[in-house]
Amino acid sequence: MSLETQSERARPEPIKAVPVRHPGRWVAVGVIGVLVAMFVHLLVTNRAFNWSFMVDEMFRPPIIEGLRGTIALTLLAMLIGVGLGVVIAVMRLSDNPILRGVAWAYTWFFRAVPRLVLAILFGNLGILWSRIEVGLPFDRQIGALFGIQDFEARLFGFSAVDILTGFVAGLLALGLSEAAYMAEIVRAGIQSVDEGQTEAAQALGMKRGQILRRIVLPQAMRVIIPPTGNETIAMLKDTSLVAFVPVSTELFFQLKAVGNRTFQVFPMLVAACLWYLLLTSVLLVGQYYLERHFSRGHGRAGQARVKLRGLAAEAGGTTGEAVQR
């Protein structure tokens, strides 16, 4: 018997692979299917939802006005939060201990106090001052020191009631509170950039402001954008807190008013959920495209594209056209 014949006989049979069974998964799918069917049945058959009334009311002019107010509050509060947050983050990273202390105290206070408490507090600031005036600080005390009675060095002033409206009070509460959180997000993003980038820019003679604007922040955006998107979504939901200031030009306030007036509270609460779900979905789409934009060049796919574009520049654009395709 030859060696070839012996090797053929000794060869093992092909492996018959049997897929691993997952009965628990199918049980979970069945349970979820039953729960979904029960939920759909609840939506269709329970009269407490009162769908016709809900749909008829949630698109009326007062509700749309409240929707505009909610969107305006979200955008303006995030502008204040992001702008002031960048300043506070730079202060936290400063070599000056006074700036670091002030920035730390700011973040400590506004992260500690709930936004609902801040909104109500700012709405009642008129108790402290009847007027808000701009001029020389301690003007009356300085005049009394030099024997001048009723000395005033004030340029102009406003009534606190006219300035600190419910909308402004709610906006300040949300924006200043958001700045404390954004400061930590921006600080983490700045610290994620390699220090060699700053050193190289300094070697080129760039100033600190230029380094921050042109080198550090553009690279830190990849880290800053995802949590900023989450903060924007959270801000959209937190605008409902200003209904307790109260702010009438706000979505939840208007929906709650309709529910209280018509004694249909539950349908209006469901309408609020639907509106917030719609707005949040739009923000999630925007966040996705922003993250994709600022993540270019990172990860395996991004790095491969960067290398191919470099090769395209050397080869006259042929590779670049293939990458775009």
VEXFIMAR-181648 format. One line per field, with one value per residue (C-alpha): x, y, z; residue number from 1. Coordinates in steps of 0.5 Angstrom, whole numbers, padded with zeros to 4 digits, always signed. Layout:
BEGIN
c1 = (X	...) $
c2 = (Y	...) $
c3 = (Z	...) $
seq = (NUM	...) $
//
This chain:
BEGIN
c1 = (+0000	+0003	+0004	-0001	-0007	-0005	-0006	-0012	-0015	-0012	-0015	-0021	-0028	-0031	-0033	-0041	-0041	-0048	-0050	-0050	-0058	-0060	-0067	-0067	-0066	-0073	-0076	-0074	-0077	-0083	-0084	-0082	-0087	-0093	-0091	-0091	-0098	-0100	-0098	-0101	-0107	-0107	-0106	-0111	-0117	-0116	-0120	-0116	-0111	-0117	-0113	-0117	-0117	-0110	-0108	-0113	-0110	-0103	-0102	-0106	-0103	-0101	-0098	-0094	-0092	-0090	-0086	-0082	-0081	-0078	-0073	-0071	-0069	-0065	-0061	-0060	-0058	-0053	-0050	-0049	-0047	-0042	-0039	-0038	-0036	-0030	-0028	-0029	-0025	-0019	-0019	-0019	-0013	-0009	-0003	-0006	-0009	-0014	-0017	-0017	-0020	-0026	-0027	-0027	-0032	-0037	-0037	-0038	-0044	-0048	-0047	-0049	-0056	-0061	-0064	-0071	-0068	-0064	-0070	-0075	-0069	-0067	-0075	-0075	-0069	-0073	-0074	-0066	-0066	-0072	-0068	-0061	-0057	-0050	-0045	-0039	-0040	-0041	-0042	-0046	-0041	-0036	-0040	-0041	-0034	-0032	-0038	-0043	-0050	-0054	-0048	-0050	-0045	-0050	-0050	-0057	-0062	-0067	-0073	-0072	-0079	-0078	-0071	-0072	-0078	-0080	-0076	-0070	-0070	-0071	-0066	-0060	-0062	-0061	-0055	-0051	-0052	-0050	-0044	-0041	-0042	-0040	-0033	-0032	-0033	-0029	-0023	-0023	-0023	-0017	-0013	-0014	-0010	-0003	+0002	+0007	+0002	+0002	+0009	+0010	+0005	+0009	+0016	+0013	+0012	+0004	+0001	-0004	-0010	-0008	-0006	-0013	-0017	-0013	-0009	-0012	-0020	-0021	-0017	-0021	-0028	-0028	-0028	-0033	-0038	-0041	-0042	-0045	-0050	-0052	-0052	-0056	-0062	-0062	-0063	-0069	-0072	-0070	-0073	-0080	-0077	-0078	-0086	-0085	-0082	-0087	-0086	-0092	-0088	-0086	-0089	-0090	-0093	-0098	-0100	-0101	-0105	-0110	-0110	-0112	-0117	-0121	-0120	-0116	-0109	-0107	-0108	-0104	-0098	-0098	-0098	-0092	-0088	-0089	-0087	-0080	-0079	-0080	-0075	-0070	-0070	-0068	-0063	-0060	-0060	-0056	-0051	-0050	-0047	-0043	-0040	-0038	-0035	-0031	-0028	-0026	-0018	-0019	-0020	-0018	-0023	-0021	-0014	-0014	-0018	-0013	-0007	-0011	-0012	-0005	-0003	-0008	-0004	+0002	-0001	-0005	-0012	-0013	-0014	-0018	-0023	-0023	-0024	-0030	-0033) $
c2 = (+0000	+0007	+0013	+0017	+0011	+0012	+0019	+0019	+0014	+0018	+0025	+0027	+0028	+0035	+0039	+0040	+0046	+0047	+0054	+0056	+0056	+0063	+0061	+0067	+0072	+0069	+0069	+0076	+0078	+0075	+0079	+0085	+0084	+0083	+0089	+0093	+0090	+0092	+0099	+0100	+0097	+0102	+0108	+0106	+0104	+0109	+0115	+0119	+0120	+0124	+0124	+0129	+0134	+0134	+0134	+0140	+0144	+0143	+0147	+0153	+0160	+0160	+0154	+0155	+0162	+0158	+0153	+0159	+0162	+0155	+0155	+0162	+0160	+0154	+0158	+0164	+0160	+0156	+0162	+0165	+0158	+0157	+0164	+0165	+0157	+0158	+0165	+0161	+0155	+0159	+0162	+0156	+0154	+0161	+0162	+0167	+0164	+0170	+0168	+0161	+0162	+0166	+0161	+0155	+0159	+0161	+0153	+0151	+0156	+0155	+0147	+0147	+0151	+0147	+0151	+0151	+0155	+0159	+0161	+0163	+0167	+0171	+0172	+0175	+0180	+0186	+0185	+0187	+0193	+0197	+0200	+0198	+0204	+0205	+0210	+0211	+0205	+0208	+0215	+0217	+0214	+0218	+0224	+0223	+0222	+0229	+0232	+0233	+0231	+0227	+0226	+0222	+0220	+0215	+0216	+0212	+0207	+0202	+0200	+0193	+0191	+0193	+0189	+0183	+0180	+0173	+0171	+0175	+0172	+0165	+0166	+0169	+0163	+0158	+0161	+0163	+0155	+0152	+0156	+0153	+0146	+0148	+0151	+0144	+0141	+0146	+0145	+0138	+0139	+0144	+0139	+0134	+0137	+0135	+0140	+0140	+0143	+0149	+0149	+0149	+0155	+0159	+0157	+0160	+0167	+0166	+0170	+0166	+0168	+0166	+0159	+0158	+0161	+0157	+0151	+0149	+0150	+0147	+0141	+0141	+0141	+0134	+0133	+0139	+0137	+0131	+0133	+0140	+0137	+0133	+0140	+0143	+0137	+0138	+0145	+0144	+0140	+0145	+0151	+0148	+0150	+0157	+0156	+0157	+0164	+0165	+0165	+0165	+0165	+0158	+0151	+0148	+0154	+0154	+0147	+0147	+0153	+0149	+0143	+0147	+0151	+0145	+0140	+0136	+0136	+0129	+0130	+0136	+0133	+0128	+0133	+0136	+0130	+0129	+0136	+0135	+0129	+0132	+0138	+0133	+0129	+0135	+0137	+0129	+0130	+0136	+0133	+0127	+0132	+0136	+0130	+0127	+0134	+0135	+0128	+0128	+0125	+0121	+0114	+0109	+0111	+0118	+0117	+0113	+0119	+0124	+0119	+0118	+0126	+0127	+0122	+0125	+0132	+0128	+0124	+0130	+0129	+0122	+0118	+0124	+0123	+0116	+0117	+0122	+0117) $
c3 = (+0000	-0002	+0002	-0002	+0000	+0007	+0007	+0004	+0009	+0015	+0012	+0017	+0015	+0013	+0019	+0019	+0023	+0027	+0028	+0035	+0037	+0041	+0044	+0049	+0043	+0040	+0046	+0047	+0040	+0042	+0048	+0045	+0040	+0045	+0048	+0042	+0040	+0047	+0046	+0039	+0042	+0047	+0043	+0038	+0043	+0049	+0049	+0054	+0048	+0044	+0038	+0034	+0039	+0040	+0032	+0032	+0038	+0037	+0030	+0032	+0032	+0040	+0040	+0033	+0037	+0043	+0038	+0035	+0043	+0044	+0038	+0040	+0047	+0045	+0040	+0044	+0050	+0046	+0043	+0050	+0053	+0047	+0047	+0054	+0055	+0051	+0055	+0061	+0059	+0057	+0063	+0067	+0063	+0064	+0068	+0072	+0078	+0079	+0072	+0074	+0081	+0078	+0072	+0077	+0082	+0076	+0074	+0081	+0082	+0076	+0076	+0083	+0082	+0078	+0072	+0075	+0081	+0077	+0072	+0078	+0081	+0075	+0074	+0081	+0081	+0080	+0088	+0089	+0084	+0082	+0077	+0073	+0072	+0068	+0071	+0076	+0081	+0089	+0086	+0092	+0097	+0094	+0094	+0101	+0102	+0099	+0103	+0096	+0098	+0093	+0088	+0082	+0076	+0072	+0065	+0064	+0067	+0066	+0070	+0072	+0070	+0063	+0062	+0066	+0063	+0063	+0057	+0058	+0065	+0063	+0057	+0062	+0067	+0061	+0058	+0064	+0066	+0060	+0060	+0066	+0062	+0056	+0059	+0061	+0055	+0051	+0056	+0055	+0047	+0048	+0052	+0047	+0042	+0042	+0046	+0040	+0035	+0040	+0040	+0033	+0032	+0037	+0033	+0027	+0031	+0032	+0038	+0043	+0040	+0033	+0036	+0039	+0033	+0028	+0031	+0037	+0037	+0030	+0032	+0038	+0035	+0034	+0041	+0043	+0037	+0040	+0047	+0045	+0040	+0047	+0051	+0045	+0045	+0053	+0052	+0048	+0053	+0059	+0055	+0058	+0065	+0064	+0064	+0071	+0071	+0067	+0060	+0056	+0049	+0050	+0047	+0054	+0057	+0051	+0051	+0058	+0058	+0053	+0057	+0063	+0059	+0056	+0061	+0056	+0060	+0058	+0050	+0051	+0055	+0049	+0044	+0048	+0047	+0040	+0039	+0043	+0039	+0032	+0034	+0037	+0031	+0027	+0032	+0031	+0024	+0024	+0030	+0025	+0019	+0024	+0027	+0020	+0018	+0023	+0024	+0017	+0017	+0023	+0024	+0018	+0013	+0014	+0014	+0008	+0004	+0006	+0004	-0003	-0004	-0002	-0008	-0012	-0012	-0014	-0019	-0022	-0020	-0022	-0015	-0013	-0018	-0016	-0009	-0010	-0014) $
seq = (1	2	3	4	5	6	7	8	9	10	11	12	13	14	15	16	17	18	19	20	21	22	23	24	25	26	27	28	29	30	31	32	33	34	35	36	37	38	39	40	41	42	43	44	45	46	47	48	49	50	51	52	53	54	55	56	57	58	59	60	61	62	63	64	65	66	67	68	69	70	71	72	73	74	75	76	77	78	79	80	81	82	83	84	85	86	87	88	89	90	91	92	93	94	95	96	97	98	99	100	101	102	103	104	105	106	107	108	109	110	111	112	113	114	115	116	117	118	119	120	121	122	123	124	125	126	127	128	129	130	131	132	133	134	135	136	137	138	139	140	141	142	143	144	145	146	147	148	149	150	151	152	153	154	155	156	157	158	159	160	161	162	163	164	165	166	167	168	169	170	171	172	173	174	175	176	177	178	179	180	181	182	183	184	185	186	187	188	189	190	191	192	193	194	195	196	197	198	199	200	201	202	203	204	205	206	207	208	209	210	211	212	213	214	215	216	217	218	219	220	221	222	223	224	225	226	227	228	229	230	231	232	233	234	235	236	237	238	239	240	241	242	243	244	245	246	247	248	249	250	251	252	253	254	255	256	257	258	259	260	261	262	263	264	265	266	267	268	269	270	271	272	273	274	275	276	277	278	279	280	281	282	283	284	285	286	287	288	289	290	291	292	293	294	295	296	297	298	299	300	301	302	303	304	305	306	307	308	309	310	311	312	313	314	315	316	317	318	319	320	321	322	323	324	325) $
//
